[in-house]
Amino acid sequence: MSSQDRPDSLHNAPLGQASDYPAHYDAGLLYPIARETSRAALDLDGKPLPFIGADEWTAFELSWLDRRGKPRVAIARFTLPATSRYLIESKSWKLYLNSFNQTAFDDAKAVHDTLVRDLTAAAGASVAVELFDVDDESLGTRRLPGECLDGLDIDIRDYTPNPTLLSAGKDTVEESLHSHLLKSNCPVTGQPDWGSVLIRYRGPRLDREGLLRYLVSYRQHQDFHEHCVERIFCDLMTQARPARLFVLARYVRRGGLDINPWRATPGEAPPASLRLARQ
């Protein structure tokens, strides 16, 4: 067997090849690469390493479903020891993490334990995993203003945009609401796009559970970031008829760029300095 035909050869890795983005858990997506291949060129093959170290990875696009169909999001930190037999090819790692998107787990511990098990098996050494809430103060970043909807204990079954989920009461309020559970997909590549959305309005009080269900309903929708924000704005205006409305989405960067479209009624303006932990 030639070196290019080996299953751990970079020649066969997903990097640089067209790939579907899986929605359901698949540990087989992880692609290990033997460290000895590059270390042989340093005359380190089979010898004691002259250094200590680790590979630290941070994942800003980790999400799964709870048993009621509601998405959960987290930031993950992985530590892979430099002594492991294998490193893990980056695109395969990303595809693996995205395979959690439509998979239900009992809780965050089950996700953590699954990550540890699969990554350790792929690397051939123990991999440490830490999960953080996207608003964790230890990350040292800003938070969106207003009330976060993500803690609502609700069932969710709609994963394509459904404006009928939106409703409003009779009381007039002025408030800011936000969620980190926005996800849509690129209409060209199908690649997942992750974002946080801020809604600031004056008008009839929005039903919070319906609003969160509506925002989550973009989860399998394919459209550009800008069009998603415009659709959210228009649906809110149609279903709730606020006197003033501001909608902002701050998307996780992709390819070194983050996109943060906002749409508003005249006179509204975005708050300053809102870079978030996942950006």
Backbone torsions as a table, in degrees:
resi	resn	phi	psi	omega
1	MET	NA	129.7	178.7
2	SER	-74.9	162.9	179.9
3	SER	-62.8	-29.2	179.7
4	GLN	-72.2	-23.2	-178.3
5	ASP	-88.9	-8.7	-179.8
6	ARG	-64.9	142.9	-178.0
7	PRO	-64.2	-20.7	179.4
8	ASP	-101.4	17.0	178.6
9	SER	-83.1	140.9	178.7
10	LEU	-63.1	-22.1	-179.8
11	HIS	-58.2	-33.6	-177.3
12	ASN	-100.6	5.6	-176.2
13	ALA	-71.1	157.6	179.3
14	PRO	-66.4	-23.0	-175.9
15	LEU	-57.7	127.7	178.7
16	GLY	85.4	-0.6	178.5
17	GLN	-111.0	152.9	175.4
18	ALA	-65.5	135.7	-175.9
19	SER	-139.8	140.9	168.3
20	ASP	-79.2	147.6	177.7
21	TYR	-97.2	107.1	-174.7
22	PRO	-70.8	149.6	179.0
23	ALA	-104.9	-12.1	-175.4
24	HIS	-122.8	144.7	-171.3
25	TYR	-50.3	131.0	179.0
26	ASP	-153.4	99.7	179.2
27	ALA	-66.9	-21.0	-178.9
28	GLY	-68.9	-7.8	178.3
29	LEU	-73.5	-23.2	-178.8
30	LEU	-65.2	133.0	-175.1
31	TYR	-121.4	102.2	-179.7
32	PRO	-78.5	144.8	176.5
33	ILE	-122.8	125.4	-178.3
34	ALA	-64.7	127.5	178.8
35	ARG	-66.7	-27.4	-175.6
36	GLU	-60.7	-24.5	-178.2
37	THR	-60.7	-48.0	-179.8
38	SER	-83.7	-28.0	-178.6
39	ARG	-72.6	-22.6	176.9
40	ALA	-62.2	-33.9	179.4
41	ALA	-70.0	-18.1	177.2
42	LEU	-97.6	7.7	-178.0
43	ASP	60.9	37.8	179.6
44	LEU	-112.1	-2.5	-176.7
45	ASP	-62.7	118.8	177.5
46	GLY	77.2	6.4	-179.5
47	LYS	-109.9	158.4	173.5
48	PRO	-59.7	136.6	-178.8
49	LEU	-71.2	139.0	-179.7
50	PRO	-85.7	12.2	-177.3
51	PHE	-146.5	165.2	167.4
52	ILE	-114.2	166.5	178.5
53	GLY	162.8	-179.7	-179.8
54	ALA	-155.9	158.2	173.1
55	ASP	-103.9	117.1	179.6
56	GLU	-102.8	125.2	-180.0
57	TRP	-117.5	144.5	173.5
58	THR	-125.0	127.6	-179.7
59	ALA	-107.6	121.7	179.8
60	PHE	-101.0	1.8	-174.6
61	GLU	-125.3	46.7	179.5
62	LEU	-101.1	124.3	-179.7
63	SER	-152.2	150.9	178.0
64	TRP	-152.3	177.9	176.7
65	LEU	-107.3	146.3	169.1
66	ASP	-84.5	-178.5	-173.9
67	ARG	-71.0	-8.1	177.4
68	ARG	-103.2	8.9	176.5
69	GLY	86.3	4.0	-179.1
70	LYS	-86.2	132.0	178.2
71	PRO	-67.6	149.8	169.8
72	ARG	-124.4	146.6	178.1
73	VAL	-129.3	153.2	179.1
74	ALA	-156.8	161.7	167.3
75	ILE	-104.0	132.6	-177.2
76	ALA	-115.6	142.5	174.3
77	ARG	-120.3	127.7	-178.9
78	PHE	-117.8	139.9	176.6
79	THR	-125.3	114.2	-176.4
80	LEU	-108.8	117.4	-176.0
81	PRO	-66.1	143.6	179.8
82	ALA	-66.0	-15.0	179.4
83	THR	-85.3	-3.8	-179.4
84	SER	-65.4	149.6	-179.2
85	ARG	-66.2	-34.1	-175.4
86	TYR	-123.8	148.4	159.1
87	LEU	-96.9	171.2	-178.4
88	ILE	-118.1	124.3	-177.5
89	GLU	-60.3	136.1	-165.8
90	SER	-65.1	-42.3	-178.2
91	LYS	-67.7	-37.5	178.3
92	SER	-63.3	-36.1	178.3
93	TRP	-64.5	-43.7	179.3
94	LYS	-63.9	-44.7	178.3
95	LEU	-61.4	-39.7	177.9
96	TYR	-61.1	-47.5	-179.2
97	LEU	-63.4	-38.1	179.0
98	ASN	-70.6	-16.7	177.3
99	SER	-71.2	-8.1	176.3
100	PHE	-81.8	-14.2	-165.5
101	ASN	-53.8	-44.8	-178.0
102	GLN	-112.0	25.7	179.9
103	THR	-106.3	133.9	-178.5
104	ALA	-90.7	135.7	175.6
105	PHE	-127.2	156.4	-179.3
106	ASP	-65.5	-41.0	-177.8
107	ASP	-166.7	179.4	-178.5
108	ALA	-63.8	-31.4	178.7
109	LYS	-63.4	-39.6	178.5
110	ALA	-63.6	-37.7	176.3
111	VAL	-65.2	-47.1	179.0
112	HIS	-56.6	-48.4	-177.2
113	ASP	-65.5	-36.3	177.4
114	THR	-65.2	-43.8	178.3
115	LEU	-61.2	-46.0	179.8
116	VAL	-59.9	-46.8	-177.4
117	ARG	-61.8	-49.5	-174.3
118	ASP	-70.4	-43.3	-178.0
119	LEU	-69.3	-37.0	177.2
120	THR	-64.2	-41.4	178.8
121	ALA	-64.5	-39.5	-178.7
122	ALA	-71.6	-37.5	-175.8
123	ALA	-83.3	-21.3	-175.9
124	GLY	75.1	22.2	177.2
125	ALA	-162.0	160.7	-177.2
126	SER	-65.9	125.4	177.8
127	VAL	-107.8	127.4	178.6
128	ALA	-85.9	139.1	-178.3
129	VAL	-130.1	130.8	173.2
130	GLU	-125.1	137.1	176.6
131	LEU	-113.6	135.4	-179.2
132	PHE	-124.8	142.9	168.9
133	ASP	-66.6	146.3	-176.1
134	VAL	-67.7	-15.2	175.9
135	ASP	-105.0	13.8	-179.2
136	ASP	-58.2	124.4	-176.3
137	GLU	-64.5	-23.6	-179.5
138	SER	-67.6	-16.0	179.3
139	LEU	-78.9	-14.1	172.5
140	GLY	69.0	30.8	-179.5
141	THR	-121.5	171.3	-176.7
142	ARG	-79.4	161.4	177.3
143	ARG	-116.0	153.6	175.0
144	LEU	-69.4	146.7	179.0
145	PRO	-72.3	159.6	174.7
146	GLY	86.5	-165.4	-173.9
147	GLU	-90.5	132.7	175.8
148	CYS	-85.5	132.0	-177.7
149	LEU	-88.2	-8.8	-165.9
150	ASP	-68.9	-16.6	179.5
151	GLY	-84.5	-2.3	179.8
152	LEU	-63.3	133.2	-176.5
153	ASP	-92.8	89.4	-172.4
154	ILE	-135.4	158.0	171.1
155	ASP	-87.2	143.7	178.2
156	ILE	-135.2	132.8	180.0
157	ARG	-132.1	-12.7	-178.3
158	ASP	-95.2	124.8	179.5
159	TYR	-125.3	16.3	167.6
160	THR	-129.4	146.8	-169.0
161	PRO	-52.1	128.9	-177.0
162	ASN	-137.7	90.9	-177.1
163	PRO	-66.0	-16.6	178.3
164	THR	-68.0	-12.0	175.9
165	LEU	-71.9	-17.8	-177.9
166	LEU	-83.9	137.4	173.9
167	SER	-154.2	162.7	-179.1
168	ALA	-142.4	151.5	178.8
169	GLY	-86.8	-159.4	-177.1
170	LYS	-99.3	-26.1	-179.1
171	ASP	-67.6	137.6	176.5
172	THR	-91.8	129.6	-177.9
173	VAL	-134.7	164.7	170.9
174	GLU	-129.1	114.9	-173.4
175	GLU	-155.5	166.0	175.1
176	SER	-119.9	132.6	178.6
177	LEU	-129.0	149.2	177.5
178	HIS	-148.2	163.2	178.1
179	SER	-147.9	146.7	174.8
180	HIS	-101.7	10.7	-172.5
181	LEU	-98.2	12.6	178.0
182	LEU	-72.7	129.3	173.6
183	LYS	-147.6	132.0	171.5
184	SER	-133.7	-173.8	-177.3
185	ASN	-133.0	142.4	179.8
186	CYS	-59.1	130.3	-179.5
187	PRO	-72.1	-12.7	-179.0
188	VAL	-96.2	-49.9	-174.5
189	THR	-102.5	-18.1	-174.3
190	GLY	80.3	1.1	-178.2
191	GLN	-67.6	138.0	-179.9
192	PRO	-64.6	140.4	173.6
193	ASP	-117.9	126.3	-174.0
194	TRP	-111.5	140.2	-178.6
195	GLY	-155.9	166.4	171.0
196	SER	-114.1	141.5	-175.8
197	VAL	-124.6	135.9	177.4
198	LEU	-114.3	131.1	177.1
199	ILE	-123.4	118.9	178.4
200	ARG	-121.1	129.4	-173.9
201	TYR	-152.9	162.1	166.3
202	ARG	-127.9	122.3	-177.6
203	GLY	162.5	-165.0	178.3
204	PRO	-56.3	138.5	-175.6
205	ARG	-62.6	124.3	178.6
206	LEU	-72.4	139.1	172.2
207	ASP	-70.9	117.4	-172.4
208	ARG	-66.0	-42.2	-179.7
209	GLU	-64.4	-42.5	178.3
210	GLY	-65.3	-37.8	179.0
211	LEU	-64.4	-44.1	179.8
212	LEU	-65.5	-42.6	176.9
213	ARG	-58.9	-40.3	179.9
214	TYR	-64.3	-45.6	-179.2
215	LEU	-63.7	-39.3	178.4
216	VAL	-68.1	-25.5	-176.3
217	SER	-66.0	-7.9	174.4
218	TYR	-81.2	-1.1	-167.0
219	ARG	-58.5	-33.8	178.9
220	GLN	-114.2	16.2	-179.4
221	HIS	-84.4	138.5	177.7
222	GLN	-105.8	115.7	178.3
223	ASP	-169.0	164.6	177.1
224	PHE	-74.0	154.9	179.8
225	HIS	-51.5	-49.0	-174.8
226	GLU	-61.6	-40.8	-178.7
227	HIS	-68.8	-35.3	178.2
228	CYS	-61.9	-44.8	-179.9
229	VAL	-64.5	-41.3	178.9
230	GLU	-65.0	-36.3	178.7
231	ARG	-68.4	-41.7	177.0
232	ILE	-60.1	-46.2	178.9
233	PHE	-58.0	-50.3	-176.7
234	CYS	-65.5	-40.1	178.9
235	ASP	-64.7	-40.2	177.9
236	LEU	-64.9	-41.5	178.7
237	MET	-63.5	-39.6	-178.1
238	THR	-72.1	-44.3	-173.2
239	GLN	-83.7	-30.3	-174.6
240	ALA	-115.4	-21.9	178.9
241	ARG	52.1	55.1	176.2
242	PRO	-70.1	154.9	176.2
243	ALA	-74.7	-34.7	176.8
244	ARG	-135.5	145.0	-177.9
245	LEU	-151.3	137.2	175.6
246	PHE	-135.2	128.3	178.8
247	VAL	-127.4	124.8	178.9
248	LEU	-129.1	135.1	171.0
249	ALA	-120.5	129.5	175.0
250	ARG	-109.8	109.5	-174.8
251	TYR	-92.5	148.1	174.8
252	VAL	-63.3	138.0	-176.1
253	ARG	-65.8	147.7	175.9
254	ARG	-138.1	128.0	-177.8
255	GLY	63.6	29.4	179.0
256	GLY	84.8	0.7	-179.4
257	LEU	-120.8	134.9	167.0
258	ASP	-114.0	147.0	-176.7
259	ILE	-118.3	130.0	-173.5
260	ASN	-133.2	69.7	-177.5
261	PRO	-72.5	144.9	171.3
262	TRP	-135.9	146.1	178.2
263	ARG	-134.5	141.4	-173.2
264	ALA	-154.9	161.5	168.4
265	THR	-71.6	153.0	-178.1
266	PRO	-53.9	137.7	179.6
267	GLY	100.4	-14.6	178.7
268	GLU	-89.9	151.1	179.7
269	ALA	-143.8	151.0	-178.0
270	PRO	-74.3	147.9	172.5
271	PRO	-67.7	152.9	-176.9
272	ALA	-87.6	159.8	170.2
273	SER	53.2	65.1	-177.2
274	LEU	-114.4	23.6	-179.5
275	ARG	-62.2	129.7	-172.7
276	LEU	-105.0	170.0	-174.2
277	ALA	-59.9	-35.4	-177.8
278	ARG	-81.6	-2.1	179.4
279	GLN	-99.7	NA	NA
